[in-house]
Amino acid sequence: MALATDLTSSGGFLFDIQDEFGGGELSNGSIDAYDGCYYLDVGGLRYTSPGAGTVTTGGRQVEMGVQRLSGLDVRRLVYVPTTGDWGRYLEVLDNPGATDLTTTVTISGNLGSDGSTVLMATSSGDGTVDPTERWFATDDIDGSSDPSLAHLVQGGADSGAPISARALTQSSDSISWTFDVTVPAGGRAVIVTFAIQTMTQALAQAEAARLVDLPDDAWVGMDDYETDVVNFPPRTVLLDCTGARVGARCDDGLFCTRTDRCTAAGTCVGAGDPCNDGNACTVDTCMEATDACTNVVTADRCIIGGECVANGVVHPAYPCLYCDPMLNARDWSVRDPGTVCGAGSCSAGYLVPEATCSLSGQCVRAASEHCAVGYCADDTSCASMCAAGECPGDRYCGPSGACELPRADGSSCTGDPQCRSGHCVDAICCTEACTETCRSCIVPGSVGTCTDVPAMTDPDLECAGGFCDGAGACGVSDGGVLLDAAISADAGPRPDAGAVDAALSTDANVAAIDAAISPPDEGGGCRAQPGTHSTATLAASLLALVALLARRRR
């Protein structure tokens, strides 16, 4: 396991340099900025320090040991200033041989932002990482979570640097760049890289743009190496280009040229605009007379975290925030309350409403609701009325068009599907089909259960003798004996014929007899058909009436 030398920037950012048994890479940085980053490979071989690093430059630079890779003596120096939130890597390649050596130098790593990594900016402003870029910036969430990072790779092909990157890539949280380097016999080549950690994306990008020109503070501790740097232009600034090499740094005396270089004609020519902030949202103007810049935000854009955002663009992570230059051209604005910020859905009979923006800019969603009819019409809405076979689970489509749970035994019904048992008998949910003789689902005290009808009754007129025996079978008539028994069982004298005639003459009793002879078909058991009343049926009705009269006389 590598041992680290920790250096902290002026802003409190950690640079945990893995030096002993490591290769000088940063393990985590601050708040998981990295997952192992800025590894060094020379000629395809990984550099590893042979021992603990030596701390120099007032305790601000770690110098690691030498390792022979691809015929070169390779070592790394990592510097963190007392003012500034960046670290500087020097890859020092010494050639001890008698012939020039050409090799590849690759710097790579993985970022702590993982799958949330977003490319925030590039030096060219085109938002694409390629070998022409001087620097690029990455982050996950501006101002929170992992720090905002920038990676300064090179001065660029047009900067006057001897070499520029052959490859430069960023794929999600993986970064890498490669140089082809020729080290002369007995000579040295130095590759410079800057690792920047800040609190915001704007600060990271501004620091990268400042360091790309290698100001004085970027050269601290480099006295022995500055003339050997190959991926940035030489530091020396010439006032007179006579006899100077083409591309040497010079100063043409003008404020409004950013990069001045010596030409083949021996003159100093300026290029680039020091006022160009690289942001497409601003109109940049350089005023030579006053040595001043103006950067005016265009009317239809916002500059948020240093990035250019078009009017109306919604925040990628917070759908209730958007760019509105009329409200705030420098930060996100809150969308109107009630604005839909998340789609609704419907599944298994439950509707999840659309999410909407709150007054404070939060995307909120009401609790899910059970569909009134019990099932969904599609993936986003409830059905208005069900049809047979469309209800989910064990529900059935009820008369009102809503999906209902099957009813318990003893509940009223109009069809078998409405009953939990699957049997609707005599308009009552019953435990079984109950088609046997002298059994019913509507016997008082046992409604909903298929039960033997009471003795001496025949509610469904199933028995030829006119009555059931109380044990699920028809009783047997023996002339008037059973009639006498019925009357005696009721503890009253047998009525005389005149009383029977009088009872039969009343309208109510005649109606009762008619109803008994012609009962409605209520389901369950055998039924007499209209117009086919038997003598036994009439006798049974008369028997019931006589019993009634006997009770009334008591």
C-alpha positions as CSV (number, residue, x, y, z in Angstrom):
1,M,0.0,0.0,0.0
2,A,1.3,3.4,-1.0
3,L,2.1,6.0,1.7
4,A,1.1,9.6,1.1
5,T,2.6,13.0,1.6
6,D,-0.4,15.4,2.1
7,L,-0.2,19.0,1.0
8,T,-3.0,21.4,1.4
9,S,-3.8,24.4,-0.9
10,S,-4.6,27.9,0.4
11,G,-8.3,27.1,0.0
12,G,-8.0,24.0,2.1
13,F,-8.0,21.5,-0.7
14,L,-6.1,18.2,-0.1
15,F,-3.5,16.9,-2.5
16,D,-2.7,13.4,-1.1
17,I,0.4,12.5,-3.1
18,Q,1.1,8.8,-3.2
19,D,4.9,8.8,-3.1
20,E,6.3,5.8,-1.3
21,F,5.4,2.6,-3.3
22,G,3.1,4.9,-5.4
23,G,3.7,7.0,-8.5
24,G,2.8,10.4,-7.2
25,E,-0.9,10.1,-8.2
26,L,-3.6,11.7,-6.1
27,S,-5.7,9.1,-4.3
28,N,-8.8,11.0,-3.3
29,G,-8.0,14.7,-3.1
30,S,-10.7,16.7,-1.2
31,I,-14.2,15.2,-0.7
32,D,-13.5,12.3,-3.1
33,A,-12.4,14.6,-6.0
34,Y,-10.5,11.6,-7.5
35,D,-10.5,7.9,-7.5
36,G,-6.8,7.6,-8.3
37,C,-5.7,10.3,-10.8
38,Y,-2.6,11.5,-12.7
39,Y,-0.8,8.2,-13.1
40,L,2.3,8.4,-15.2
41,D,3.3,5.8,-17.9
42,V,6.4,6.1,-20.0
43,G,6.7,3.8,-23.0
44,G,3.7,1.9,-21.7
45,L,5.3,1.2,-18.3
46,R,3.8,2.6,-15.1
47,Y,6.1,4.8,-13.0
48,T,6.5,3.9,-9.3
49,S,8.6,5.8,-6.8
50,P,11.3,3.6,-5.3
51,G,10.9,5.1,-1.9
52,A,9.4,8.0,0.1
53,G,9.6,11.4,-1.6
54,T,11.7,14.3,-0.4
55,V,9.9,17.5,0.6
56,T,11.6,20.7,-0.8
57,T,10.7,24.3,-1.8
58,G,9.7,25.3,1.7
59,G,7.7,22.2,2.3
60,R,5.5,22.7,-0.8
61,Q,7.1,20.3,-3.3
62,V,7.5,16.5,-3.1
63,E,10.3,15.1,-5.2
64,M,10.2,11.4,-5.9
65,G,12.9,9.0,-6.7
66,V,14.3,7.8,-10.1
67,Q,13.0,4.8,-12.0
68,R,14.5,3.5,-15.3
69,L,11.7,3.2,-17.9
70,S,12.3,2.7,-21.6
71,G,15.9,3.6,-21.3
72,L,15.1,6.9,-19.5
73,D,15.7,7.9,-15.9
74,V,12.2,9.1,-14.9
75,R,11.1,11.0,-11.8
76,R,8.2,13.2,-10.7
77,L,7.9,16.4,-8.7
78,V,4.6,17.6,-7.3
79,Y,4.2,21.2,-6.1
80,V,1.3,22.8,-4.3
81,P,1.5,26.6,-3.7
82,T,0.7,28.6,-0.6
83,T,-1.6,30.8,-2.6
84,G,-3.8,29.0,-5.0
85,D,-5.9,25.8,-5.2
86,W,-3.8,23.8,-7.7
87,G,-1.0,21.3,-7.9
88,R,1.7,21.2,-10.5
89,Y,3.3,17.9,-11.9
90,L,6.8,17.9,-13.4
91,E,7.6,14.7,-15.3
92,V,11.4,14.8,-15.6
93,L,12.9,12.5,-18.3
94,D,16.7,12.2,-18.4
95,N,18.5,10.3,-21.2
96,P,21.8,8.9,-19.9
97,G,22.5,7.3,-23.3
98,A,24.6,8.4,-26.3
99,T,21.6,8.4,-28.7
100,D,18.3,10.3,-28.8
101,L,15.4,8.3,-27.4
102,T,11.8,8.7,-28.5
103,T,9.0,7.4,-26.3
104,T,5.4,8.0,-25.2
105,V,4.4,9.8,-22.0
106,T,0.8,9.2,-20.9
107,I,-1.0,10.8,-17.9
108,S,-4.3,9.2,-16.9
109,G,-6.7,8.8,-14.1
110,N,-10.3,8.3,-12.7
111,L,-12.5,11.0,-11.1
112,G,-14.5,10.8,-7.9
113,S,-17.6,12.1,-9.6
114,D,-18.0,8.7,-11.2
115,G,-21.0,8.3,-13.5
116,S,-22.2,11.8,-12.6
117,T,-19.2,13.4,-14.3
118,V,-20.0,16.2,-16.7
119,L,-17.6,18.0,-19.0
120,M,-18.2,21.6,-18.0
121,A,-15.8,23.5,-20.3
122,T,-12.8,23.3,-22.7
123,S,-10.2,25.9,-23.5
124,S,-11.5,26.3,-27.1
125,G,-15.1,26.7,-25.9
126,D,-16.4,24.0,-28.3
127,G,-17.3,21.6,-25.4
128,T,-15.4,18.7,-27.0
129,V,-12.2,17.2,-25.6
130,D,-9.6,16.6,-28.4
131,P,-5.8,16.9,-28.7
132,T,-6.0,20.7,-29.5
133,E,-7.4,21.6,-26.1
134,R,-5.1,23.3,-23.6
135,W,-7.3,22.5,-20.7
136,F,-10.7,21.0,-19.8
137,A,-13.0,21.2,-16.7
138,T,-15.1,18.5,-15.1
139,D,-17.7,18.4,-12.3
140,D,-20.9,16.7,-11.1
141,I,-22.9,19.4,-9.3
142,D,-21.7,23.0,-9.3
143,G,-20.9,24.3,-5.8
144,S,-21.6,21.0,-4.0
145,S,-20.8,17.3,-3.9
146,D,-17.3,16.7,-5.3
147,P,-15.0,19.7,-6.0
148,S,-15.0,21.4,-9.4
149,L,-11.9,20.3,-11.3
150,A,-9.8,21.5,-14.2
151,H,-7.0,19.7,-15.9
152,L,-4.3,21.9,-17.6
153,V,-2.5,19.7,-20.2
154,Q,-0.4,21.9,-22.4
155,G,0.3,25.3,-24.0
156,G,-1.1,24.1,-27.4
157,A,0.2,23.6,-30.9
158,D,0.0,27.4,-31.7
159,S,1.6,28.5,-28.4
160,G,5.2,28.0,-29.4
161,A,5.6,24.8,-27.3
162,P,8.0,22.3,-28.9
163,I,5.4,19.5,-28.7
164,S,1.6,19.1,-28.3
165,A,-0.6,16.1,-27.2
166,R,-1.1,13.3,-29.7
167,A,-4.2,12.1,-27.9
168,L,-6.5,13.7,-25.3
169,T,-9.7,12.0,-24.1
170,Q,-12.4,12.3,-21.4
171,S,-14.9,9.5,-21.2
172,S,-17.3,9.8,-18.3
173,D,-15.0,9.8,-15.2
174,S,-11.9,8.6,-17.1
175,I,-9.3,11.1,-18.4
176,S,-6.1,10.6,-20.4
177,W,-3.6,12.4,-22.6
178,T,-0.4,11.3,-24.4
179,F,2.7,13.0,-25.8
180,D,5.3,11.7,-28.2
181,V,8.6,12.9,-26.6
182,T,12.2,12.8,-28.0
183,V,14.8,13.2,-25.4
184,P,18.3,14.1,-26.8
185,A,21.3,12.0,-25.9
186,G,22.6,13.2,-22.5
187,G,19.7,15.7,-22.4
188,R,16.4,16.2,-20.6
189,A,12.7,16.7,-21.4
190,V,10.1,17.9,-18.9
191,I,6.3,17.6,-19.2
192,V,4.2,20.0,-17.0
193,T,0.6,19.3,-15.8
194,F,-1.7,21.3,-13.5
195,A,-4.4,19.7,-11.3
196,I,-7.0,22.3,-10.1
197,Q,-9.5,21.8,-7.3
198,T,-12.0,24.6,-6.5
199,M,-15.4,25.2,-5.0
200,T,-17.2,26.2,-8.2
201,Q,-16.9,25.6,-11.9
202,A,-16.3,29.2,-12.7
203,L,-13.3,29.3,-10.4
204,A,-11.8,26.1,-11.8
205,Q,-12.1,27.4,-15.4
206,A,-10.7,30.9,-14.5
207,E,-7.7,29.3,-12.8
208,A,-7.0,27.1,-15.8
209,A,-7.3,30.0,-18.2
210,R,-4.8,32.0,-16.0
211,L,-2.3,29.2,-15.6
212,V,-2.2,28.3,-19.3
213,D,0.2,31.3,-19.9
214,L,2.4,30.1,-17.0
215,P,2.5,33.3,-14.9
216,D,5.3,33.7,-12.4
217,D,3.7,31.8,-9.6
218,A,3.5,28.7,-11.9
219,W,7.3,28.6,-12.2
220,V,8.1,28.5,-8.5
221,G,10.6,25.7,-7.8
222,M,11.3,25.1,-11.5
223,D,14.7,26.9,-11.8
224,D,16.5,23.7,-12.8
225,Y,13.8,22.6,-15.3
226,E,12.2,25.5,-17.0
227,T,14.4,25.5,-20.1
228,D,13.6,21.8,-20.7
229,V,9.8,22.1,-20.6
230,V,8.5,20.8,-24.0
231,N,4.7,21.0,-23.7
232,F,4.5,24.7,-22.9
233,P,6.4,27.6,-24.7
234,P,9.7,28.7,-23.1
235,R,9.3,31.2,-20.3
236,T,11.8,33.8,-21.7
237,V,10.1,36.8,-23.1
238,L,12.1,38.7,-25.7
239,L,11.7,42.4,-26.6
240,D,13.8,42.0,-29.7
241,C,13.4,38.9,-31.9
242,T,16.6,39.5,-33.8
243,G,18.3,36.1,-34.0
244,A,15.6,34.5,-31.9
245,R,14.1,31.1,-32.8
246,V,10.7,31.1,-34.5
247,G,8.0,30.8,-31.8
248,A,10.0,32.3,-29.0
249,R,7.9,34.3,-26.6
250,C,8.1,38.1,-27.1
251,D,6.2,41.2,-26.2
252,D,4.9,43.5,-28.9
253,G,3.9,46.1,-26.4
254,L,0.2,45.9,-27.1
255,F,-2.5,45.1,-24.5
256,C,-5.0,43.6,-26.9
257,T,-2.8,40.7,-28.1
258,R,-2.6,37.7,-25.8
259,T,0.2,35.6,-27.2
260,D,3.2,37.3,-28.8
261,R,5.7,35.1,-30.8
262,C,8.8,35.7,-32.8
263,T,8.5,35.1,-36.5
264,A,11.0,33.9,-39.1
265,A,11.4,37.5,-40.2
266,G,12.7,38.3,-36.7
267,T,9.7,40.4,-35.7
268,C,7.4,40.0,-32.7
269,V,3.8,39.4,-33.7
270,G,0.8,39.3,-31.4
271,A,-2.1,36.9,-31.6
272,G,-5.2,36.1,-29.6
273,D,-7.5,38.3,-27.6
274,P,-6.8,38.7,-23.8
275,C,-10.4,39.8,-23.4
276,N,-11.9,36.7,-24.9
277,D,-13.4,34.8,-21.9
278,G,-14.2,31.8,-24.0
279,N,-17.9,32.2,-23.2
280,A,-20.4,32.2,-26.1
281,C,-22.8,34.2,-23.8
282,T,-20.7,37.3,-23.8
283,V,-19.7,39.9,-26.4
284,D,-16.0,40.6,-25.6
285,T,-14.3,43.9,-26.4
286,C,-10.7,44.9,-25.9
287,M,-9.9,48.6,-25.5
288,E,-6.2,49.3,-26.3
289,A,-6.4,52.9,-25.2
290,T,-7.4,52.0,-21.7
291,D,-5.9,48.5,-21.4
292,A,-9.4,47.3,-20.4
293,C,-11.8,44.5,-21.4
294,T,-15.6,44.4,-21.4
295,N,-17.6,41.2,-21.4
296,V,-21.3,41.9,-21.9
297,V,-23.9,39.1,-21.5
298,T,-26.2,38.8,-24.6
299,A,-29.9,39.4,-24.0
300,D,-31.0,35.8,-24.7
301,R,-28.5,34.0,-22.6
302,C,-27.5,33.3,-19.0
303,I,-24.1,32.8,-17.6
304,I,-24.4,30.3,-14.7
305,G,-21.3,28.8,-13.1
306,G,-19.2,30.2,-15.9
307,E,-21.3,28.3,-18.5
308,C,-23.4,29.7,-21.3
309,V,-27.0,28.7,-21.0
310,A,-29.7,29.5,-23.6
311,N,-32.9,31.2,-22.6
312,G,-35.5,28.7,-21.4
313,V,-33.1,25.8,-20.9
314,V,-34.1,23.7,-17.8
315,H,-31.5,22.7,-15.2
316,P,-30.4,19.1,-16.1
317,A,-30.7,17.9,-12.5
318,Y,-33.4,20.2,-11.1
319,P,-36.4,20.4,-13.5
320,C,-38.0,23.4,-11.6
321,L,-35.0,25.7,-12.4
322,Y,-34.4,27.3,-15.8
323,C,-32.6,30.1,-17.5
324,D,-34.6,33.3,-17.8
325,P,-32.3,36.3,-18.6
326,M,-35.1,38.8,-17.7
327,L,-35.3,37.4,-14.2
328,N,-31.6,36.6,-13.5
329,A,-28.9,36.4,-16.2
330,R,-26.3,35.1,-13.7
331,D,-28.2,32.2,-12.0
332,W,-31.1,29.8,-12.4
333,S,-34.6,31.1,-12.0
334,V,-37.6,29.2,-10.5
335,R,-40.3,28.0,-12.9
336,D,-43.9,28.9,-12.3
337,P,-45.6,27.0,-9.5
338,G,-47.7,24.2,-11.0
339,T,-45.4,23.6,-14.0
340,V,-45.3,19.9,-14.8
341,C,-41.8,18.6,-13.9
342,G,-42.4,14.9,-14.0
343,A,-44.7,12.5,-15.9
344,G,-47.5,10.6,-14.2
345,S,-48.2,6.9,-14.5
346,C,-50.9,4.3,-14.0
347,S,-50.3,0.7,-13.0
348,A,-52.3,-2.0,-11.2
349,G,-55.2,0.3,-10.7
350,Y,-53.2,3.1,-9.1
351,L,-52.7,6.5,-10.6
352,V,-49.4,8.3,-9.8
353,P,-50.1,12.0,-10.5
354,E,-47.8,14.3,-12.5
355,A,-45.1,16.0,-10.5
356,T,-45.3,19.8,-10.4
357,C,-43.1,22.7,-9.3
358,S,-43.6,24.3,-5.9
359,L,-43.2,27.9,-5.1
360,S,-39.7,27.2,-3.7
361,G,-38.6,25.5,-6.9
362,Q,-39.0,21.9,-5.7
363,C,-40.4,19.2,-7.9
364,V,-43.1,17.5,-5.8
365,R,-45.7,14.8,-6.5
366,A,-49.0,14.1,-4.7
367,A,-49.6,10.6,-3.3
368,S,-50.9,7.9,-5.6
369,E,-54.6,7.4,-5.9
370,H,-56.7,4.3,-6.5
371,C,-58.6,4.5,-9.8
372,A,-62.3,5.0,-9.2
373,V,-63.3,2.1,-11.4
374,G,-60.3,0.0,-10.2
375,Y,-58.1,-0.3,-13.2
376,C,-56.0,1.8,-15.6
377,A,-57.0,2.7,-19.2
378,D,-53.3,3.0,-20.2
379,D,-49.9,3.7,-18.7
380,T,-50.9,7.3,-17.7
381,S,-54.6,7.4,-16.9
382,C,-57.4,5.6,-15.1
383,A,-60.3,3.9,-17.0
384,S,-63.7,5.7,-16.8
385,M,-65.8,2.5,-16.8
386,C,-64.9,-1.2,-16.8
387,A,-66.1,-4.0,-19.1
388,A,-66.4,-7.7,-18.4
389,G,-63.0,-9.3,-18.1
390,E,-61.0,-6.1,-17.7
391,C,-60.7,-5.8,-14.0
392,P,-57.4,-6.7,-12.3
393,G,-56.8,-9.6,-9.9
394,D,-59.9,-11.1,-8.3
395,R,-62.2,-8.1,-8.9
396,Y,-65.2,-8.1,-11.2
397,C,-66.9,-5.4,-13.3
398,G,-69.9,-4.3,-11.2
399,P,-73.2,-2.9,-12.4
400,S,-72.0,0.7,-11.9
401,G,-69.0,0.2,-14.3
402,A,-66.5,0.0,-11.4
403,C,-64.2,-2.9,-10.5
404,E,-65.5,-4.4,-7.3
405,L,-64.4,-7.0,-4.9
406,P,-66.6,-10.2,-4.9
407,R,-69.3,-10.2,-2.2
408,A,-69.5,-12.4,0.8
409,D,-72.0,-15.1,1.3
410,G,-75.4,-13.7,2.4
411,S,-74.9,-10.5,0.3
412,S,-77.5,-9.6,-2.4
413,C,-76.5,-10.3,-6.0
414,T,-77.7,-10.5,-9.6
415,G,-75.2,-13.0,-11.0
416,D,-72.5,-15.6,-10.1
417,P,-69.5,-13.3,-10.8
418,Q,-70.5,-11.0,-8.0
419,C,-70.1,-13.6,-5.4
420,R,-66.9,-14.8,-3.7
421,S,-68.2,-18.3,-3.8
422,G,-69.2,-18.0,-7.5
423,H,-72.9,-18.9,-6.7
424,C,-75.7,-16.4,-6.8
425,V,-78.9,-18.2,-5.6
426,D,-82.3,-16.6,-5.0
427,A,-80.6,-13.2,-5.4
428,I,-78.3,-14.1,-2.5
429,C,-74.6,-15.1,-2.6
430,C,-74.6,-18.7,-1.4
431,T,-72.0,-21.1,-0.2
432,E,-72.9,-23.5,-3.1
433,A,-75.2,-23.9,-6.1
434,C,-77.9,-25.3,-3.7
435,T,-80.0,-27.1,-6.4
436,E,-81.0,-30.1,-4.1
437,T,-84.6,-30.6,-3.2
438,C,-85.8,-29.0,0.0
439,R,-82.6,-26.9,0.5
440,S,-82.4,-23.2,0.2
441,C,-80.0,-20.2,0.7
442,I,-82.6,-17.9,2.1
443,V,-83.8,-19.8,5.2
444,P,-84.1,-17.3,8.0
445,G,-81.2,-17.5,10.3
446,S,-79.0,-19.1,7.7
447,V,-79.2,-16.7,4.8
448,G,-76.2,-17.3,2.4
449,T,-75.7,-20.9,3.5
450,C,-77.3,-23.8,1.7
451,T,-79.6,-25.2,4.4
452,D,-82.5,-27.7,4.7
453,V,-85.8,-25.9,4.7
454,P,-87.9,-26.2,7.9
455,A,-90.3,-29.2,8.2
456,M,-93.9,-28.7,6.9
457,T,-92.8,-26.0,4.5
458,D,-92.1,-26.1,0.8
459,P,-91.1,-22.5,-0.3
460,D,-90.1,-23.7,-3.7
461,L,-93.1,-26.0,-4.2
462,E,-90.8,-28.9,-5.0
463,C,-92.7,-31.7,-3.2
464,A,-95.7,-33.6,-4.5
465,G,-97.0,-34.1,-1.0
466,G,-96.8,-30.3,-0.5
467,F,-94.2,-30.1,2.2
468,C,-90.5,-30.9,3.1
469,D,-89.5,-33.1,6.0
470,G,-86.9,-30.7,7.5
471,A,-84.0,-33.0,6.6
472,G,-83.6,-32.2,2.9
473,A,-86.3,-34.4,1.5
474,C,-90.0,-34.2,0.7
475,G,-92.6,-35.4,3.4
476,V,-95.1,-38.2,2.6
477,S,-98.9,-37.3,2.9
478,D,-101.3,-39.9,4.4
479,G,-104.6,-38.2,3.9
480,G,-105.7,-36.0,6.7
481,V,-103.4,-37.5,9.4
482,L,-100.5,-35.3,8.7
483,L,-102.8,-32.3,8.4
484,D,-104.2,-33.2,11.9
485,A,-100.6,-33.6,13.1
486,A,-99.7,-30.2,11.7
487,I,-102.5,-28.5,13.4
488,S,-101.9,-30.4,16.7
489,A,-98.2,-29.5,16.5
490,D,-99.3,-25.9,16.5
491,A,-101.1,-26.5,19.8
492,G,-104.5,-25.4,18.5
493,P,-107.8,-27.0,17.6
494,R,-108.5,-28.0,14.0
495,P,-110.6,-25.2,12.4
496,D,-114.1,-26.2,11.1
497,A,-114.9,-26.1,7.5
498,G,-116.8,-22.8,7.8
499,A,-113.7,-21.0,9.1
500,V,-111.6,-22.4,6.3
501,D,-114.2,-21.2,3.8
502,A,-114.3,-17.8,5.4
503,A,-110.5,-17.6,5.3
504,L,-110.4,-18.6,1.7
505,S,-113.0,-16.0,0.8
506,T,-110.8,-13.0,1.9
507,D,-108.9,-11.2,-0.8
508,A,-105.6,-11.3,1.1
509,N,-105.7,-15.1,1.5
510,V,-106.7,-15.7,-2.0
511,A,-103.8,-13.6,-3.1
512,A,-101.5,-15.5,-0.8
513,I,-102.7,-18.8,-2.3
514,D,-102.2,-17.5,-5.8
515,A,-98.7,-16.4,-4.9
516,A,-97.9,-19.7,-3.4
517,I,-99.2,-21.6,-6.5
518,S,-97.3,-19.3,-8.9
519,P,-94.1,-18.2,-7.1
520,P,-91.4,-16.3,-9.1
521,D,-88.4,-18.3,-10.3
522,E,-85.7,-17.2,-7.8
523,G,-83.2,-19.8,-8.7
524,G,-82.1,-23.0,-6.9
525,G,-83.9,-26.3,-7.0
526,C,-86.9,-27.4,-9.2
527,R,-89.6,-24.8,-9.9
528,A,-93.2,-25.3,-10.9
529,Q,-94.0,-23.7,-14.3
530,P,-96.8,-21.2,-14.7
531,G,-100.1,-22.9,-15.8
532,T,-99.1,-26.4,-14.5
533,H,-100.2,-26.2,-10.9
534,S,-100.8,-29.7,-9.5
535,T,-103.3,-30.9,-7.0
536,A,-100.5,-31.6,-4.7
537,T,-99.4,-28.0,-5.0
538,L,-102.9,-26.7,-4.2
539,A,-103.1,-29.1,-1.3
540,A,-99.8,-27.9,0.1
541,S,-101.0,-24.3,-0.1
542,L,-104.3,-25.1,1.7
543,L,-102.3,-27.0,4.3
544,A,-100.2,-23.9,5.0
545,L,-103.3,-21.8,5.2
546,V,-105.0,-24.1,7.6
547,A,-102.0,-24.0,9.8
548,L,-102.1,-20.2,9.7
549,L,-105.7,-20.1,10.7
550,A,-105.1,-22.4,13.6
551,R,-102.4,-20.2,14.9
552,R,-104.7,-17.1,14.6
553,R,-107.4,-18.8,16.7
554,R,-105.1,-19.5,19.6
